Amino acid sequence: MSDIPQERRVLTAIPGPKSVELQARRTAAVAAGVGSTLPVFTARAGGGIIEDVDGNRLIDFGSGIAVTSVGASAEAVVRRASAQLADFTHTCFMVTPYEGYVEVCERLAELTPGDHAKKSALFNSGAEAVENAVKIARAYTKRTAVVVFDHGYHGRTNLTMALTAKNMPYKQGFGPFAPEVYRVPVAYGYRWPTGPENAGAEASAQAIDEITKQIGAQNVAAIIIEPVLGEGGFIEPAKGFLPEIARFAKDNGIVFVADEIQSGFCRTGQWFACEDEGIVPDLITTAKGIAGGLPLSAVTGRAEIMDAAHSGGLGGTYGGNPVACAGALGAIETMIELDLNGRARRVEEVMKGRLGEMRAKLPNGGVIGDIRGRGAMIAIELVKSGTKEPDAAATAALAKACHAEGLLVLTCGTYGNVLRFLPPLVIGEDLLNEGLDILEQAFATL
């Protein structure tokens, strides 16, 4: 655990003068297309705190978008990565391999769902993992079509932009996109026309019908879905939806890919979110929380599918970098030792309890239309009071009010109206509640 005091401290305006000075340098040197949620420049971070260059300490409800689940300076990650740095930084696994890469793949085989023989390939980013999952599925099935879902997010490369549903800011002006990608409905319970109780059965039937009629199941290489949809608004597909889609894939020889890049590694209170309904994917993509903040991603899956690509067909210069692999082994060590699945479930209990109380205090629930998510992957969808009309303006105003008081929160959602909470799994309960106090005060102000 970091030695940073685990307490909020606001000494200056947010951002403070040193951050403002650095922001001016950034504006001159960094491409305008690279955005930031909150332009405070980090000096150090750990536990549930980010300390900026002005000495302010912010409560972290973002974890670098679900990356620093074990904290931003976890002891085991620092220890293992530092030892590896001293030995060597790189050889390229495709030139001369090293044990760390193999050990990460062994751990992934143990931790991911299913007791079948598994193999993995390591890469640098979530988008790379998804793109390689598509390559592997196409090599295995000898088919080309890929099916994804409304509100899904899978990355920013050309292929993964095509897989991603939301246009702004991810796709606008960057086309044309890769072909043979098809989008079908997802069981978005809160917005399903006949209600959440019908969404699982109706959405799966509709999706399967569209695949069968418009694409042809025999042409589909892969079906890719986030078991909890991240950027789309922390949407949990209604119960029954995922098992039905997985069954359809199995019956038709389609590779079922669980994109667990945001939802994996204890984030939802289980090692992987697909375990909630007993889904055993053919392939699973991971990144974000895998290595405590170091760039690493993986595709893990059934050995016979993973082996379909020819020798040399998978790889990349930095894929499975030895320092990142050491970080991953440290992160997994931390997750087990601290029972971060249990910690995530406790975060859910606290957050949903407090958020429910906040909604109860507002007339007819006020702007809080829905409270959802699992573990430490919780969100509220904000709407115009008394309706389901998305309220992106209120969402932005709430986030801004939280930021000013030293609470880092993130927004998401296809309609830009979801506040998402991704605290580090090691956050103290006192900080968690203080952050929720700030949020409650922001609602009162709104």
N, C-alpha and C positions, 0 to 999 in steps of 0.2 A: 504494500500500500504506500502511496505517496506520503511525503512528510508535509504536504501543504495542509495548513489548518482547514478542517472541514466545516467552515462557517462562511456565510455570505458576508461580503464587505463592499459597500459602495462609497468610494471616496470622491469620485468626480462624476460629472455627467457621463452617460454611456452613449457613444464612445467618449473617452477622455482625451486630453490634449496630445499625448504621445501617440495614441491610436489615430487621431485626426492627422497628425504629421505623417505617420506611416501611410495612411490612406492616400495622401497627396502623392507620395512617392509611388505607391501602387498604381494610381490612376495614370501616371506618366509611363510606367514600365510594363504593366500587365494588360493583356487584351481585355477590352470592355465586355466581351462575351463571357468571361469568367466572373460569375456573380458571387456574392456572400450574403448570408442571411443577416448577419450582424457584424459590422466592420470594427470589432474590437480585436486587437492583435494579441494573440496568446503569448504569454511568457512561460508558463508552465501549467500543467494540469494533472489531476489525479483524483481518485475516489469520485465524489460527486461535484467537484469544483474545477472551474477554469479560472486561472488568474491571469489578468491582462497586463500589458506593459505599464499601465498607470497604477497598478496595485489593487485594482478592483478584483473581487472574487465573485464570480457568477455561479449560481446553481445550474448544473448541467442537466437539462432534460432532453438532450439531443444525441449524446454519445457519438458525435461525428457521423450522424445518420446510422446509428446502430452498429458502429464499428468498435468503439472502446467499451464493450460490454463488461470487460474485466477491469475497467479503469484505464486511464491514459498513460499510466506509468506503473503497471502491475509488476510486483517484485519478480515473479517467475519469468515474465516476458523480458524484462530488462536484463536479468541475470543470464538467461540462456542466449538472448540475442547478442549481448556484450561479449560473452565467451566465444560465440561464433565469429563475431567481427574480428576478434584478436587472432583467430586461426586463418580464416580467409573469407573474403566478401563474395567471391564469385568464381566459378570455373565454367559455367554453363553445363547443366545436367546432361545435355545432348553431346557434350564433348567428353568430360570426365565426371561421372556421377558421384554422389555423396550420400551418406547414410540418412541425413535429416529428411531428405525428400522421400525416401523409402519409408521412414518411420511415420511421417505425416500420412502417407497413403495407408499404412497399416492401421493407424488410429481412426481414419475415416471409415475403413471397412468395419471396424468394431462398433463405431458410434451411430452410423446411419441405419435407417430401418431395414429390416429383413435379415434372414440368416443364410441367404444364398452367397455363393462365391462372388466377391466384388473386387474391382480394380479402380484406380483413380489416375487422373492426369492433372497436373498442377499448372496454373497460369497466374496472371497478375491482377486481373480485375474481374468484377462480376460480369461485365459485358463479354469479356473474352471467354468466360466459362460458358455462358449461354450460347455464344456463337459456336464454340467447339462441341457443345451438346448437340446442336443441330447437325454439324458435320458428322459426328459419330452416328446419330440416328439415321442420317441419309446413307451412310456407308453400310450400315447394318440392314436396313430395309430395302435398299435400292429404289426408294421412292423420294419424291421431292417436296411435297406440300407440307407446310407447317401450320398448325392451328394454335391460335392464342385467343385471349378473351378481352372483352370490354373492360376498361379501367386498368389493364395490366401495364406493368413497366418492366422492361428487360434490358435497358442500356441505351448507349448513345453512338455505337458504331453504326455503319450503314445498315447491316442486317438487323441489329437489335433495335435501331430506330423504327424499322419496319414492324418489328414485333410489338413495340410500345404503342399504347393507345393514344396518349395525350399529345396534341400537336404543339402547344406552347408550354414551355420553351424548348421542348426536346427535338421537334421535327421541322418547325417552321423555317422555310428557306433552304433546307438541306437536301431536298430530293433531287432526282428520282430515287426511290427506295428499292431494296431487293425484292424480286418477285416471289410468287408462290407462297405468300403469307396470307392467311385467312383469319378473320376475327369473328367470334361468335359470342352470344350472351353469357353473362355470369350471374350467379344467384346473389344479387345485391339486395339483401333482405329489406333494408330500410326503404329502398326505392322500388321494390317489386310491386307492380300494379295491383296484384290480388293479395298482397300482404306477405310478411316474412314466413308465415307458416306454410305457404304454398310455393315459395321461391325455389327450394331445393329440387322438388320434383318437376315443376314447370320449366325452370331454366335449363335443367339437364336435358329434358325431352326436346326443348327448342334447339339447344346447341347441337345435340346428336342429329336431329332432323336436318339442320342446316349443313352439317358436315356430310351427311349421307347424300342429300339431294344436290348440293351445290359444288361439292368437291369430289365426293366419292371416297369412302373410307379406304378403299384399296390403293388410293393415291397418297395417303397421308403418312409421312415419315414419323412425325412427332406431334404430340399435344403438350404444350408448355403452359404451366399455370403456377402462380404464387399461391401457396396454401392459405396465406393471409396476404391480400393484395396491398402492397406498400404505398407507392406514390399515388395510386388511385384513390387512397383514402382509408387505409387500414380496414379494408372490407374483408370480413370473414364470410366466405361463401356459405349460404344457408345449409344446414345439416342435410346430408344425403346427396348433395351436389357432387362433391369430389369423389365419393365411392362410385357413383354412377358413371362419371366420366372415365375413371380409372378402369372400371369393368368394360366399358365400351372399347377403350384402347386395347385392353388385353384380348378381347374377343376378335378384334380386327387386326392384330399384329402390328399395332401402332406403339411406338416407344412413348411411354408416359414420363414426362420430365417435371419434377417438382423444383421450381426456382425458389430456393430457400436462402437467397443471398441476404435479404433483410430479416427474415423470420427465423433463421437457423441459430444454432449454438446457444441454447438456453433462453433465447429472447422471449419465447412465448410460454416458458415454464416447462417445456419439454426440450429434449435435444433438438428436435426438428418439429415444425408446426404440423406437418402431414401426419404425425403420429396420433393426433387428436382423434381422427376417425379411422385409425388403423391402416392408413394408406401406405403401401410399400411401392415407391416409385421404381421405374426401371433405371432412370438416371436422376441424380440430384445435383444441383449446382449450388455451390457455397462460395462466400467471400466475406466481406464486411467483418463480422465478429470473429472470424476464423483465427486471426493472428494478432489481436491486441493493438491494431493500428498499423501494422506493417502490410505492404501490398502483397496479397496472396489470394488465389481463388482455386477452386477445384471442380472437376466433374468426377463424380463417383457413381458407379453403377454395376449392373450385372456383368460379370467377367466376359461373357460371350458377346455382349453388345460393345463393351469398351474395347475389345480386341478386334472389332470389325475394321477399324481404320488400319491401313497398311503402315508398315514401319517407316517412320519419318513423316507420316501424315499429320501427326500432332506434335506440338512443341512451340518453341519461342525462346529467344535468347535469355530472357530473365525468368521465364516460367519456373516457379518453385525455387526461387532464390534461397540460398542457404541461410541467410540471416532471417528472412521471412519465415522459413520453415522452423527455425529455432524459436521464433516468436510464437508460432502456432502451437508448438509443443508446450511452451510456457502458458499460453492462454488456456489450453485444454487442461493442463495441470491445475490451474487456478479454478476453472469451472468445477472440476471434480472436488478439489479440497474444500472449497467454500460452499458447495452445493448451490450453485447459482441457479439451477432450476427451481429449487425451493425459494430462493431469494426473489426470483421473478414472480412466482405465485403470490408471495407476500406483497410485492409492489402492486400487483393487480387488485388484491384485496383492499389495500389502503386507498389506491387511486379511485377505483370504482365506487367505493364507499363514499369518499369525499365528493367526487363528481356528482354522484346521485343526490347528495345533500344539497349541493349547489343548485342543481336543476329544480329540486323540490322547493327551494326558496323563491324561484322566479315564477311569475304568473304564467300558468299553463306551460311551465318548463322554459318559458322565455325563448332565447335564441338557441338553447341546447336541444337540437332535434334528436340526436342519437349519441349514446355512449357505448363504445364497443372496443373490441380487441381482447387479447389474451396476454397474460404475463406482464412484462414490462414493454409491451407494444400496444398502448392504449390511445384512443382518439375520441374526440367529440366532434360531431358534425354540426355546424352552425347554420341556422336557417332564420328567415324573417319570422318573427313571433307569430304563432298560430297557423303557420303554413309549413310546407316542405321546400319552399323556394330558397335555394342556396344563398347565403349571405357572406360573400367573400370580403366585403368591406368590414364587417364586424370581426371577422377572423383576423384580418390584417391589423385592426385597431387593438384587439386583445393581445396579439403577439407583440406589438409595439409597446404597449403598456407594461407587459411582463419584462421585456428587454430593459426598459428604463429603470426597473426596480432590481435588476440583477438576476433575472431568471431567463435562461436561454430556452426558448421553445421554438419548434419548427411547425410550418404549415405544409399541407399537401392536399390531395384530392383533385379529381378531374375538374371540379367546379371551383377549386381554390378556397373551399370553405371548411376545411378540416384542420383542427389543431391536433398535432400528433405528439405523443410523449414517449420518449425513448431514453429514460434515465439509465446511467450505468447500473449494472446489476449489483454492484458493490456500494451503491449510494446508501448513506445512513438514513434511517427512518425519520430522524429529526429534520434533515435537509429536505427529504421528500415532502414532509408535511409543511415545512416553511415555503417550499415552492408552490404547493397547493394553496397556502394562505395568500400568496401574491396573486395567483390566478383568481381566487375568489374576490379579492379586492379589485382586480381589473374588471371583473364582471359587474361589481357594484358601481364602479366608475362609468362603465359603458351604459 
